[in-house]
Amino acid sequence: MPPARAMGAFDSQYNGYSDVLAKVSEMLPLKPYRSRAIVTKPPTGEFKSRLKPDRLEEIILISRALLVERGFDAFTLDEVALRARCSKTTLYRRWSNKSNLIVDVIGREIPATEPNTGSLRGDLEELLSRLTRVMDDDVGAIFLAVALAMQKDKELKQAWHRQGLLPGKQGMERIVERAIARGEIKARPNLKLLHSILPGTIFWAWFVEKSSDRKAFRHHLLHNVLLPFMHTHDSE
């Protein structure tokens, strides 16, 4: 067996090249035990989460706090494991990378069900209220940071779209379907365009202009943008 010092020097020189390290470890005449310093890849294959609901919630809250504190780039599973006092293997069984964990954190901040007030105007008003409450919290800054990070992080972008985490997207679809059924609008508007306009408008008002009268902003957005838009019939 190679001296520990030699293995440590090799690991230090080639840190990050986990495939190379794993291949070398297979070639060396080692015992079945594998050094944690060598095998750094996350486990592969399908794993069922072994986390109990309360433990899962604890890790999500720790991850949320860390994301607010450090931002996307400095967020690591190593730090989550350290703060949650668990192994990285435990995290990898649930989330294969940090992007999946971050998307899970954000997904829990989005209201699970859309409003159903009985009218299109009431539904849109309540949906806007919910979305802006989310933006008022720390998660608003998380959304912004993740949106910027998606421009260069392919894994994050894939995880985001796989979960369909555009705030209000699924809810808006069902709100429109009910409005058509009630006869409030005649046809489906271009929701793909609306999904591009709405989040950007809210982000701009909250983080760039920093609107002080947010109640008035919601009122104008509802009556001057959303309701008129719902009566357009452009194809998607």
N, C-alpha and C positions, 0 to 999 in steps of 0.2 A: 504493500500500500504506500503511495507517495506521501512524503512528509506533509504535515498540515500546513507548514509555512509555504511550501511550494504550491500547494493547491490554493492557498489564500492569495499568493501573488498572481497566479493564473486568473483567478476569479476577479481580482482587482483590475487587471489589465483588460480583460474581456467582459467587464460588467455591462449587462444589457444585451449581450449576444446569447440569449438563453438557449437557442437551438444548437449553437456550437457547443455550449457547455454540456447540454444533455447528451449530445453525440459523443463527446469525449468521455463522459462518465460511463457510457456503455462500453467503450473500448478499453478502459482501464480495468485491471483485475481487482475490482472492489468487491466487498461483500454485499449481500442484498440490500443492506442499509444504504440509503442515499443521503448525502449531506444536504441540508437545507440551503447551504451557501451555493450549491451547484444547481440544483433543480429549482428554477424560479418561475417556470411557466405555470399558468393557472390550469386546473384540471380540465380535461376535455370530456365531451360526451354530455348526456342529459342527466341532470341531477335534480332530485326533488328537494325543496327547501326543508331543512330540519329546524328552522327557527319557529319558535312558538309565537303567537300573535303579539304578545306583550314585548317579547325580545325584538321582534321585527320592527315594531313601532319605535322602540328605543333606538335602534340603529338608524332608522329613517330620520328621527329627530336629531341625532348626533351628526348625521350626514348633512342635514339641512343647515345646522348651525355652522358646521365647518365650511360649507359652500358660501354662506353669507360672509364668514370671516376671511376666507382665503381667496374666493373667486374660483372660476373654473380651472384655470391653468395650474394653480397651486394645490388643487384638490386631489388627494391621492387615496387609494384604498389602504395603503400602509397606515396613513394617519387615522382613517376611520377605524381600522382594526385596533390601533393603539388606544384610541379614546373609548372604543366600545368594549375593550378587553376581550377580544376574540381573535381567532386566527384568520389569516387572509383566505385560507381554504373555505372557511365558513361563509365568507362574503362571496367567494367565487361560485359556490354552490347555488347562490341566489342570483348573483349578477356577474356576468362573464367579464365585465370591464367597468370602468368608472362611468362611462357614458350611460350604460343601462341603469346604474344606481341613480345617477343624477336625474334621468328621465322619470324614474320611479318616484323620486322626491317631488319633482314638479307635478307629476300626475295626481298626487295626493292633495295638492293645493287647488286643483281645479274642481269646481262643484260637480258632483257625480250625476245630478239630474238637472234637466232644464226646467225653467218656470212654466207653469201651466195655469194661467190666470183666467183663461176663457176668452181672451181677446188678443189680437196681434200686438196692439199698442202696449197692453199690460205686460205681455211676455217679453217684448223687447226692452221695455223700461226696467223690468226686474233683472233681465240678463245683463244689461249695461251696469246696473247697480252692483251685481255680483262680480263682474269683471273688474270694475274699478276698485272694489274692496280688496280684491286680490293684488292689484297694482299698488295699493296703499301699504301693503305689508312688505316685509323683507323680500318676499318671493317675487315682487315686481322687479327688483334689481337683479334677482337670479335669472328671471326670464330674459332680461336685456343682455346679461353677460353670456347666457347660453346661446341666444340668437346670434350674437357676434361670433362666438366660438364655432358655431356650425359652419361658418364660411370656410374654415380651414380644417375642421375635424370631421372626417367622413363617417367614423363610427357614431359620433354623436348625432349627426344628421340622419343617419339610417335609423337609429334608435328612436329619435323624435318622430319621424314619419311613420315608423312601424306602429307606434302607440297612438298616432293621430292626436297629438297633444296641442293642436292649435286651440287656444282658449275659446270656448263657446262654439266650436265648429259643429260637433254632433248635435248640440242643443238647437242651434240655428236651423239645421236641416229639419228637425221635427217641428219646430215652431212654424216654419213655412208650410209644411205638410198640413198641419192643423188649420192654418189660416186659409189655405186653398179649400179645404173641406168645408169650412164655415162660410165660404164665399166672400171673405174679406179681400182677397186678391184673386185675380183671374188665372194667373199662371206663375210658374216658378221663375223668380228673378235669377240673375247670374250670381249664384252664391260663391263660386270660385273667385270672382272678382271681389266680392264683399269680404271674403276671408283674408284677402290680401290688404284691403283698405282698413278694416276695423282695428286690428291689433296695432298697426303702424300709427294710426291716428291717436290711439290711446297712449302708446309709448311716447310719441312726440309731445303730447300735452303734459304728460306726467314728468318726463325726464329731461326734456329740452326746454319747453316753455315754462314748465313747473306752474301750471295754472293754479291760482289760489282759490278761485270760485269753481270748484269741481262739480257742484250741483248744477250750476248754470251750464257748464260744459256738457254734462250729460243731457240736459234738456235740449240744447242746440243740436247735439249729435243725433238725438232721437228724432226730433221734428224736422230738421233741415237735411239730414243725410239718410238715416235708416228707413223711416216711413216712406219718403218719396222713392227711395231705391226699391222698396218692396213692390212698387207698382210699375217697375220697368220689366220688360220681357225679353231682354237680350239673351241670345243663346249662349251656352257655355262652350 
